[in-house]
Amino acid sequence: MTMLVTGGTGNLGGHVLPLLHAAGVRPRVLSRRARTDTPQTAYVVGDTVTGDGLDAATAGVTTVLHMAGGRGDDRAAQQVAAAARRAGVEHLVLVSVTAADRLPVGYYRTKAAAERAVQRSGVPSTVVRPAQFHDFVLRTLGRLAAWPVVPAPRAMWAEPVEVAAVARRLVEVALGPPQGRVPDVVGPQVLSAEQLLRALLRARGRDVRVVRVPVPGPVGRACRERVNLAGPDALRTGGTWEEFVARV
């Protein structure tokens, strides 16, 4: 198997690459700047949004694991899928996000468009939707936890997942055949924003007042109705939020 990995130099990639190495795969990792190859990893220069370098990067590749994210996710997915089609790639794996097609937020709309681009490309594919990583939730709530009075968005729910658990699932999927859209990958708990905050404050030894605040508009309504959560078939895996905040 010859595999191209986008996003291999990021947080998720840092967990995925060692698992690929352990499975006997020497991945080709796309990077926007030149890097030195190692015995376990080859690097190629390219840009998923502009498409620069993608034809060379996908040449001779059987599997593409597209994890790169950021601005222009929809455009990047189009570019990667088009290059994969031209190269005759046998399996394109896209990392999306839980509820990509259900939350009225620009980031989620872009992820949903990326899914459509891959599914319409004609390349055999698998779409994996993880929940938000523990690290992302920590960055978001960490700013609030510094305040003397901490606002907790009312009736907002999340099921944050350990990044290492997502990496394990992605490698399992990438080493297998195309499956279409597979069950979401989420953490073992469904927690309210208040529960997330209180666990973080306990871990930091802080005893402050938590005030529930309403979240107006379509986003607030969607979260109150829990449409941002995964369905009953989701893979619930990895460590808990409490375990994560206790060690960071």
Secondary structure, DSSP 8 states (H G I E B T S, - for coil): --EEEESTTSHHHHHHHHHHHHTT---EEEESS-----SS-EEEE--TTT-TTHHHHHTT-SEEEE---STTHHHHHHHHHHHHHHHT-SEEEEE--TTTTTS-SHHHHHHHHHHHHHHTSSS-EEEE-B--BHHHHHHHHHHHHTSSEEEEETT-EE--B-HHHHHHHHHHHHTS---EE---EE-S--EEHHHHHHHHHHHTT---EEEEE---HHHHHHHHTTTTS--TT-EE-S--HHHHHHH-
